[in-house]
Amino acid sequence: MSPDVAPLPLPSASSISATATSGVHVVKLSGYSHAKRLLGTGECVESAMFRAAGQFWRVKVYPNGSREKCGPGAIALFLSLVGGKYKGDVRAMFQFSLVRHGSKLLASAPDGGRAPKVPVTFNAEERNWGFENDCLGGKLEDPEYLKDDAILIRCDITVLAVEQHDLDALDLLCDCDNDGRLCEKLHAHDGNNTKKKKKKKASQSSAAMRPSASTIAVTASAGCHVVKLSGYSQTNLIPGNGKHMNSAFFWEAGHVWRIRCYPDGDREETAGHVSLYLELAGEYSTNVHAEFQFSLVPHGQLTTAPRGGGTRRGRWTFGNKYVGNSRGFKDFMAREKLEKSEYLKDDCFCVRCDVTAMNKPVAKLRGPEKLELLCHCNDELCESIHGPRKMEPPKAETLDKPRRFLGLKKMLLSCIPIRAKTSQQQQPVFDVEYSRL
């Protein structure tokens, strides 16, 4: 090219491609019956934070549905966006499905799950998407899905993203030979670097195929307390309604409680009834999901199970000392009925309170092998899960060689007998207090 001719301007180019990144996460909810029993409608347990399809997520499980309009056997599942590398909207498709215990964990999503009809958008305003009513159908009644009080929930996530590529990614063909410098600027690249990029991309895709897993352990603690109220005939000396007596503080089911008794009702509308309330008295106890039961106990039978008509049961999420810290029954029993029953004797009666409180759920990330899902397929997903667990048979030349045994200490420790608890420790202990009304 002669020096008088101006060089051609370097052309510009851009590439926009829509990609889809997928991920699989399996949540094991242990103690499903405790969660179903102690959590109310709109209350949930959350999984550990996990990474799938380039984003960070949590799965929220509502054992009794997310709204009041949900049916009695409803269960709701929601996917919550926690964070990720994209700061704008995240377009995604997801599917929830139940997994049989001991079944195969395949790469493709199983049939029969619940998924939105169109991709949904996660952003700062909408970080939760899911299904609020009976999204798992009637499978929870099947022992193949509910085993050892645990269920397995699979979540398949696909994130739709738009990526921009540089000029090299266009792979433009050029057969011009009039200007070598322009061709070198456009098309010259290192083949080794391209291979490394492709290899890195392939490794990232295979890593994305590996599923993640988490466990949610729900446990509960139980206890009971008995209050003996004496001087029942003197309750008419209390002026007006709404006057109550507080029991002493007692520790049961991992929290501090006390009982409030209104001998003649807690308000004017409940006059002529005995009102009973359970109050969460712990200063630092908040959001305690509990089930409680008040029972009138015949004299001399404090350690027996409650029976008869003098029993009422309730469930409540107790808050702090300012909001929602008490729950009970304003018309537990009519005074006339109590006076004719066997529970009132020697001018006193006994009230037993059984409390079952849910402990704080423990959510942990686990490897997919911990879920003990069986798999006999040969696809890429299966190899990424079970490949490291395959053991090669020992070589023939090493069978006769002596080996050092390192498990003797563990065997000896496991053989040490554990002293059994005495029957006295296993018997329930009841606190009985006397309050003069």
MIGUZA-928527 format. One record per atom (N, C-alpha, C, O): y negated, z, x negated. Coordinates in steps of 0.05 Angstrom, whole numbers, plus 5000, padded with zeros to 4 digits. Atoms other than C-alpha are relative to their C-alpha. Example, Ala and Ser with C-alpha at 12.3 -4.5 7.8 and 13.67 -1.06 7.14 Angstrom:
// residues 2
502450004982;509051564754;497650004982;497650134961;502449995016;502151434727;497850145015;495650185005;
// end
This chain:
// residues 437
502450004983;500050005000;497550004982;497450164964;502450025016;493249814972;498250245005;498350355026;501849764997;488150364960;497849955021;496750155030;502250054980;483250015008;500950065028;499250105046;499049954973;487850125068;500250305005;501350444989;499949714993;486950805102;502850085007;504249925021;497349914993;493451215108;500350055030;498450145044;499549954972;496551255176;500050305006;501050454990;500049724994;495451915211;502850105007;504449965018;497349884995;501452385215;500450045030;498850185042;499649974971;504252335286;500750295007;501850444991;499349744990;504952965327;502249985021;502549775034;497750004981;510953155370;500650285008;500150474993;499249734990;513453735411;502549975017;503049755028;497549994984;519853925446;500150255016;499750475005;499649774983;520954385505;502849985013;503549785025;497350014989;527954575525;500550265015;499750485007;499249774984;530655035578;502750094992;504649934993;497449895009;536255485554;500850235018;499250355032;498949774984;540755995588;501750174981;503650074969;498549815016;543256605551;501550205018;500350315037;498349834982;548957005583;501050244985;501250254961;498849755011;551757695573;501650145022;501250095046;498249854981;556958155605;499950294992;500050374969;499949715005;556658905613;501750135022;501650055045;498249864982;561759365645;499350295000;499150424979;500849724997;559860055672;502450145013;503550065033;497949834989;565160585683;498750265011;497550414996;501149774987;562961115733;502250205005;503950165023;498049794997;567261735726;498850225018;496450275018;501049804981;566862285779;498749875024;496649975033;501350144978;565361795835;499950185025;497950175040;500049834976;567262305889;497850214999;496650275019;502249815003;562262815861;497349865006;495649975019;502550154995;556762285861;499749945030;497549965041;500150074972;558562075932;499450245017;498150225038;500349764984;558662785956;497350144997;496250245016;502449845006;552463075922;497449845000;495349965001;502450174999;547662485920;499449915028;501249825042;500850094974;543762325982;499249705000;499349574979;500950274998;541361656007;497449964984;495550114986;502350065017;536361345958;500150144973;498250114957;499749865026;538961765899;502149854984;504149764995;498350175017;542361425840;500650144974;499450344966;499549935028;545461515772;499749744984;500249524994;500650245017;543561045715;501949994976;502750194965;498450045024;547760745660;498250034975;495850054977;501550015025;545760765587;498749734997;499549535009;501450265005;540960235563;501749824983;502849914962;498450185015;544659625539;498549744997;496649685011;501350265006;542758945510;501949785009;504249775002;498550234991;545058305544;498149775005;495949815016;501650254996;542357595545;497250034988;495349935000;502649975013;536757795497;498150205012;495850225003;501749804988;534058345541;501450275001;503850294995;498949734998;535059095551;500050075030;498050035044;499649954971;537759325619;501250285004;502150414986;498549774990;540359905659;501249925027;500049765041;498850044974;544959905719;499750265016;500450475006;500449774982;543160375777;502149995022;502349785036;498049984979;548660605824;499150205021;498650445014;500649824978;546960895892;502550045017;503249865032;497449964987;553461195919;499850005031;501749935044;500449994971;550561285990;497949815010;496649865030;501950194992;546060685993;497250074991;496650304984;502749965010;538760595974;498050065021;495750145016;501849964978;535660656043;501450145023;503950155024;498949854977;536561056107;501549825018;503449915032;498750184982;538660436145;502849914991;504249785005;497450075010;544760346101;502250155015;501850375026;497849884985;551460486133;501250244985;500550304962;498949765012;555461126120;501849954976;502050114958;498350065023;560260776072;498749824980;500149694965;501450195017;554960386036;499850094971;499850334966;500649955028;554060345961;498249774990;498649544997;501950195009;548259995927;500049984970;500350184956;500150055028;547659685858;497449854994;496849655008;502450135008;541259485823;500049964969;501050134955;500450065028;539659165756;497150054993;495349945006;502749935007;533559445721;499449904972;500949944953;500950105026;529759105664;498550234986;496650344997;501249785016;527959605610;498049894980;495850004976;501850125019;524859155557;501349764987;503549684996;498950235013;526058575511;497949854984;495649944981;501850165017;522958045466;498049845016;496049765006;501950164983;519657675525;498150205014;499050395027;502049824989;513157995547;499249915028;497950065043;500850104973;512157555609;502250045020;503750235019;498049994980;516557415668;502749934988;502949764970;497350055008;524057415658;501649895024;502150045043;498550124979;527856935702;503050034994;503949974972;497249935005;535057135710;501749975025;500749995047;497949994980;541457065751;501950224992;502550264968;498149795006;546257645756;502050035023;501649935045;497949964980;552657835792;501350274995;502050334972;498549755000;555858505808;502849965012;503149825032;497350024989;563358555818;501650244990;501150354968;498249795007;568659085817;502349894983;503249674987;497850075018;574159065763;502350185005;502050425007;497649854997;581259285774;500650154973;500250044952;499249855024;583559825726;502449874987;504449815000;497850125015;587959525672;500249705004;502349594997;499950284995;586258815692;498949854975;498149974956;501050175022;583958225648;497049985002;495849965024;502950045002;576758175625;499549724990;499649674966;500350285006;575457435627;497149934994;495350085000;502750085007;569457045601;498549925025;496149975026;501450084976;567856755669;499850235020;501650405021;500449794979;565157185726;502249985021;502849755029;497950024979;570557365777;498849925027;496549965032;500850074973;570357115848;499750255017;501050455011;500249784981;568257565905;497750194993;497450395007;502349835007;562157875870;497549935017;497549745032;502550054987;555157925897;497949914981;497550044960;502050115018;549757505866;497749885018;498249805040;502250124984;542757265890;500449705001;501649584984;499750294996;542456565917;498349834981;499149614974;501750145019;536756365871;499350194978;499550434981;500849835022;534356625804;497650185008;495950105023;502149814994;529957245809;498350054975;499149994953;501949955022;523957445767;499650294995;498850445013;500549735008;523558095730;497350014985;496949854967;502649975014;516558315708;499150295004;500650465012;501149734999;512058925706;500050115029;500350355033;500149914972;511558955782;502850015013;503350195029;497350014988;518858785799;502050024977;502849834965;498149955022;523559105748;502850065010;504650104994;497449934989;529259245796;500849795021;499349745040;499050194980;533458735834;503050085005;504450154986;497249944994;540058855870;500649985029;499349835044;498950014972;543758965935;500250285010;501450464998;500449724991;542259575977;502150095020;502150335026;498249914979;547859586028;502749874997;503049635000;497250094999;555359536020;500549754983;501849564992;499750245017;555159055961;502849974989;503449764978;497350025012;562359215940;502149985022;504549995016;498150044979;565559126008;501850245004;500950475000;498149784996;571659536024;501950044977;504150174981;498149975022;574759505955;500350284989;502350344976;499849725010;573260235940;502250165013;503050365002;497749874988;578760425987;502649924987;504750054992;497650105014;583760045944;500550174975;498650194958;499549845025;587060495891;500049844975;499849964953;500250165024;586959915843;497250004989;496849964965;502850005009;579359955840;499150294996;497550344978;500849725002;578560715850;502450154989;504350225004;497749875014;583261055800;499050234983;497150204968;500949765014;582661755772;497150065005;495750154987;502749954992;576161825810;498049854983;495849954977;501850165016;572961265769;500149715010;502249625020;500250284992;570660555785;498849854976;497349964960;501050185020;569159965739;498249795013;499249645030;502050194989;562959545754;499349804978;498349884957;500750215019;561958885719;497449875008;497049815032;502650134995;555058575712;499849764982;499649804957;500450245015;554357855690;497049925002;496049905024;502850065001;547257675668;499549744986;500649694964;500950255013;544256995652;497049985002;495849985024;502950025001;537056945629;499249724994;500249594975;501050275004;533456285635;497450024984;495550164991;502449995018;528356165579;499249724992;500849534993;501150255009;523955595555;499350044970;497850224963;500449985028;523955475480;498549754990;498849535001;501550215012;519255045438;501149954972;501650134957;498950085026;521854655377;497949854984;496149734995;501850145018;518354365317;500849704998;502649615013;499650295002;518253635295;502849934991;503949735000;497350075011;524953665258;502150015022;504149875021;498049984979;528553855321;500249765018;502149735033;499950244983;526953195354;502049804990;503049645006;498050195012;531652805306;499249715006;500949565015;500950274996;527452175310;501249824978;501249894955;499050205019;530651565277;497749834990;495949765005;502150175012;526451155229;501249814981;502749894962;499050205018;528150505195;497749854986;498049634976;502350135013;521150355168;500350054970;501250264961;499949985028;520650225094;497349934987;497249884963;502650085011;513250055087;498550234987;496850194970;501449775011;511050765071;502050224996;502650365015;498049795005;515951225038;498950285003;500350465011;501249734998;511051805037;499950105028;500550335034;500149924972;510151795112;502850075010;503150275025;497349954991;517651765123;500950274989;502350425003;499149755011;518752345076;498750245014;500050445019;501449794985;513552765113;501350045027;501450265038;498949984972;516752605180;502950095000;503750275016;497149984997;524252605166;501450144977;503750214980;498649885022;525652915098;500550295007;498750445015;499249724996;529453575106;502550064984;504049884977;497749915015;534753965071;502450025019;502350185038;497649994983;541553845101;501450275000;502550355020;498749745002;544154515076;498650205018;499950365031;501449824982;538654885113;500649955029;500950145045;499350074972;540254515177;502750125007;503150225028;497449894995;547454725170;499950305004;501350425020;500249714998;545455445159;498850085027;499750275039;501249944974;541055425221;502149975022;502250145040;498050044979;546655145263;502250214999;503150315019;498049795003;551555645235;499050265010;500550415023;501249754990;546856215249;499850005030;500350205043;500150024971;545855965320;502750035013;503050165033;497349974990;553255915330;500950294999;502350385017;499249725001;554256625306;498650175020;499750355031;501449854979;548856875353;501249955027;501450145043;498850064974;552156525412;502650155003;503350255024;497549864998;558856825395;499650305003;501150435017;500649714997;555757515388;499150065028;499650275039;500949964972;552457425456;502350005019;502150125041;497750004982;559257295486;501550265001;502950325020;498549755001;561857975465;498850195021;496450245021;501049824979;561258435526;499450274989;500550364969;500549725006;558359125523;501050185023;501650075044;498949814980;560559745561;498550264998;497650344976;501249744999;557760415582;501550175020;502850065039;498749824982;560461025617;497950195012;496050274998;501749804986;557061485668;501950225009;503650175027;498349784993;560462165673;498550195019;496450305011;501249824980;558762565736;501850245004;504150205013;498549754997;561163285738;498550195018;496150165023;501349804982;559763875784;501150284994;503350314984;499349725003;559864635780;499850135027;498150075044;499949874974;561565095838;499950314996;500750414975;500049705000;560565835854;499350105028;498649945046;500649884974;559466315912;498750274996;499150404976;501449745000;555366935928;500150115028;499949975048;499849874975;556067445983;497950215003;497550374984;502149814994;550367846014;500950175024;501750065044;499449824978;551668456058;497450125011;496050264996;502549924987;546068606107;500650235019;502250215038;499549754984;545969316136;497550065017;495349965012;502249924982;541669606192;499149785018;496749735022;500750234982;541969016239;498650095025;496849945034;501349904976;539869436299;497150074996;495650095015;502749935006;533369606264;498249754998;495849784992;501650245004;531068876262;497849975021;495949835017;502150024980;527068976326;497450144991;495350125004;502449875010;522269396285;498249814985;495949884979;501650205015;519868766248;498149875020;499049745039;501950124980;513468536284;499949704997;499549594975;500250294999;513567816304;502349854987;504249984977;498050175012;517767226280;499249914973;496849944965;500650115026;518166906212;500150204978;499650134955;499749805021;519267556174;502849974988;504849935003;497550055013;524767496123;500550204978;498750344969;499249835022;528567876071;501349824978;502849644985;499050155022;530167596002;502350154986;502150394983;497849885015;536667725966;499150024970;497049914962;500549995029;536967885892;500649724988;502149575000;499450255013;537067295844;502950004990;503950204979;497250025010;544067055827;500449734987;499149534994;499550245016;546766535778;502749885009;504850015006;497550144992;551866045806;499649704996;497449604999;500050295004;553665315792;497949914980;496849694983;501850085021;549165305731;497150035006;495449934991;502849974993;542665505766;499650285013;501550415020;500849744988;538966115793;499149955029;497549775034;500550034972;538666195868;499350275012;499650485000;500149764983;536966695922;500049915029;499549685036;499650054972;538066735997;497850135016;497150365011;502049894982;532766826050;501250025028;502349835038;498949954974;534867126116;497850085020;496250275014;501949944979;530567126179;501650115024;502949965038;498449884979;533767616228;499349915028;501049915046;500850084974;529767366287;498749735000;496749685014;501150275001;528366646269;497749974980;496250164975;502150055020;523666326218;497449905013;495449874999;502350084985;518766096272;500350075029;502350185037;500049924972;516966196344;502149855016;503349975034;498050164985;521565636368;502850104995;504650055012;497349915006;527565956335;500450305005;502350424994;499749714994;526566666362;502750045015;503549885031;497349944989;533266976381;502249894984;504549904993;498050115018;536966646324;499750124972;497650224964;500049925028;538766836253;499749754983;501349564986;500550235017;535866346202;500850074972;500250294962;499149965027;538866266133;499049764983;499349534991;500950205019;535965886073;500950064972;501050304964;499449975028;538165766002;497749894984;496749674989;502350075016;532565745951;500749984970;502050154959;499650045029;532765465880;497750164986;495450094989;502049825011;529266005840;499649964970;497850084959;500450045028;529965745769;497449864994;496649675008;502650115006;523265605737;500149724989;498349564995;499950265013;525564995698;502249825013;502949615002;498050164986;530764735748;498749815019;497349905038;501250194982;528564095781;502049785007;503849724991;498350224991;532063545820;502950074997;504549934984;497249905001;538463935829;501449905026;500749985048;498550104978;543263555874;502350195006;504150244989;498149794994;547364075910;501049995029;499649895047;498949964973;551864205970;500550295003;501650434986;499749714995;551764896001;501250055027;501149875045;498849924975;555265256056;499650295005;500250464988;500349724992;553465896093;502350065019;503049915037;497849924983;559166276125;499750305005;499150464987;499749724994;559766936161;502850094994;504749965002;497449915010;565367336131;500850265014;499150445015;499149744988;569467866168;500150224979;500750164956;499949775018;569268556138;502850034988;504850005002;497549965013;574668676087;501349744991;503649744981;498850265008;575867926075;498049834984;497749594989;502150135015;570467756025;501149794981;499749594975;498950195020;575167395977;501649775013;502549604998;498550214987;578566956029;498149765006;495749795006;501550244994;576366246046;498750045028;499850165046;501349974974;571266216103;501449845021;502649645017;498750134977;573766036171;498450065025;496450215025;501249944974;571766036244;497549845005;496949664990;502450154992;565365806277;497550084986;495549944988;502449925014;560566186233;499649874974;499250004954;500250155025;560165636181;498249765004;498549615024;501850244999;554665116168;499849894972;499650054953;500150135026;554364616111;497749804999;497049675019;502250195004;548664206082;499949904972;501350004954;500450125026;546563776024;497149944996;495749865014;502850035005;539863745990;499549974970;501050064954;501050025028;536163555926;497850194997;495550155006;501949795003;532564175907;498049934977;498849844956;502150065019;525864095871;499250244984;500850424980;501049775014;521564575833;499050215019;499650195043;500849784983;518465215859;497749945019;497050105036;502250074982;512764845893;500849815022;499749825044;499350214981;516164265929;503049995003;504549974983;497250054994;522964225963;501950194986;504150104977;498249825014;525964845932;501850175018;503350335008;498349844981;529365125995;501049815022;499849625029;498850164978;533964856048;502050185014;503350355002;498249834985;537965176104;500149925029;499849695036;499650054972;538865256178;498350205016;498550445014;501949834985;533465506225;501350145023;500450355033;498549884977;538465646281;502950044992;504749945006;497349965010;544565866241;501850115021;504050005026;498349884979;547266316297;498250165018;496350295009;501549844981;544466616360;500750304997;503050374992;499649725003;543567366357;501950115021;503550295015;498149914979;547267456423;502949944992;504750104997;497350075009;553267086395;501050174977;503350244975;499349845023;553167476331;500850295008;502750404998;499449734992;553068146367;502750025015;503850245016;497449994987;559367956406;502349924982;504649934991;497950105018;563167696346;501250234983;500250454983;498749815018;567668036295;498550044974;499150224959;501549995025;562667926240;498150244998;497550334976;501849774999;557968486262;501750265004;502950295025;498549754999;561069166247;498550214985;497550174963;501449785012;558069836232;497149934994;495950014974;502850085002;551169536243;499449834975;497149854965;500550185023;551969036186;501749765001;503849765015;498550255002;554468336172;499849884972;497949954957;499850125027;556367936109;499649705002;500849575019;500550295001;553867236092;501049914972;500150014952;499050125025;557566826040;498749724997;498549575016;501250255006;554166236006;501649864977;501749974955;498650165019;558365705970;498249784990;497149635007;501850205011;554465255923;501549824981;503049924964;498950205019;556764615888;497749834991;496549685007;502350155011;551464305842;501049804980;502849854964;499250215019;551963655804;498650054973;496250094972;501149985027;551063715729;498549744993;498849545006;501550245008;546463235694;501949784990;503549834972;498250215008;550062565688;499649934971;497449924960;500050085028;551962355618;500649714998;502849635005;499750295003;551061615603;500149934970;498350004955;499650075028;553661335537;500949714998;502349605015;499150275006;554660645507;502850024987;503350194970;497350005011;561960495492;500849724992;499549525000;498950265006;565859935462;501849915023;502950075038;498450104978;569559485511;502950094998;504350105019;497349915003;576159735482;500550275014;502750345022;499749744988;574760435510;500749995030;501750195040;499550034972;575360185581;502949945006;503849955029;497250064998;582660005568;500649785020;502449805037;499550234984;582159335603;502049824985;501649754962;498050175012;588258905589;499249715001;497849625020;500750285002;587458185567;502149854984;502849944962;497950165013;592657655549;499149714996;500749544989;501050275002;588257035549;499249944971;498950134955;500650085028;586456645486;497249884998;496749734979;502650125002;579256465500;498350154979;499250354968;501849885020;573356635455;499250285006;499050454988;500849734993;571357245494;502250204994;501750424984;497849825004;578257545489;500350064970;500950294962;499849965029;578457445413;497850184990;498350344971;502149825010;571757785404;500550295009;499450474995;499449724991;574258395443;502450114986;502250334974;497549895009;581358475420;500949904973;503049994963;499150105027;581558105354;500350214980;502350224966;499749805020;580158705310;502350205004;503150334985;497949814994;585559115345;502849894993;504750054992;497450115007;591158635326;500850094972;499350064953;499049915025;595458915270;502249824990;504049745005;498050175012;599458485222;502550164994;502250404986;497549855007;606758685211;500150054970;499049894955;499949935028;608059035144;501749804985;503749694995;498650185017;610458615087;502750124992;503050364991;497349905006;617758655067;500150164974;501650354972;499949875026;616358874995;498850285001;499150444983;501349744998;612359485020;501650205017;500750435020;498649824982;617559775066;501450224986;501650454996;498549805015;621460145012;498350184983;499350364970;501749845017;615460434976;499250265013;498750275037;500849744988;613861174986;497050005007;495449874993;502849984991;607461325024;499250295003;500850465009;501049734997;603061925027;499350065029;498049905042;500549944972;602962265095;497650195002;497650414991;502549854998;596062505114;499750155026;497750295030;500349894973;597262735185;501450275003;501650375026;498549754998;601163385169;498250225010;498950385027;501849794993;595063825175;499349995030;499150195043;500650024972;593363545243;502350085018;502050205039;497749924984;600463635267;500350305001;501050415022;499749715001;600564365245;497950135018;498550325032;502149894982;593964495281;500749965029;500150135046;499350054972;596464175344;502350175010;502650195034;497749834992;602564625344;499250295005;500950455014;500849724996;598565265346;499750065030;498349925044;500149954971;599565575415;497350105008;496050264994;502549914989;593465685457;500550235020;502250205038;499549774983;593066365490;499149945029;496949855034;500650054972;593366305565;498050205011;497950435002;501949824987;587866595608;501550205018;503550135030;498749804983;589567235644;499349945029;497349815035;500550054971;589967235719;497450145009;496250055028;502549874993;584067715720;497649824996;495749845011;502250185005;579567185689;499949785020;497749665024;500050224982;581666675739;499250085028;498649915045;500849924973;580067095800;497049985003;495550054985;502950014996;573266975831;498750275002;499950465012;501549754999;568067515824;497649965019;496149765017;502150024980;563267635881;498050234996;498850464991;502149805001;556667995878;499350095029;498749925046;500549894973;555568445938;497550184997;497450354980;502449845001;548768735951;499450105028;500349995048;500749884975;545969176005;497050005003;495550104987;502950014995;539269046036;499550125027;500950065047;500649874975;536169466090;497849845014;495649805003;502050164985;532569056144;498150185015;496350085028;
// end
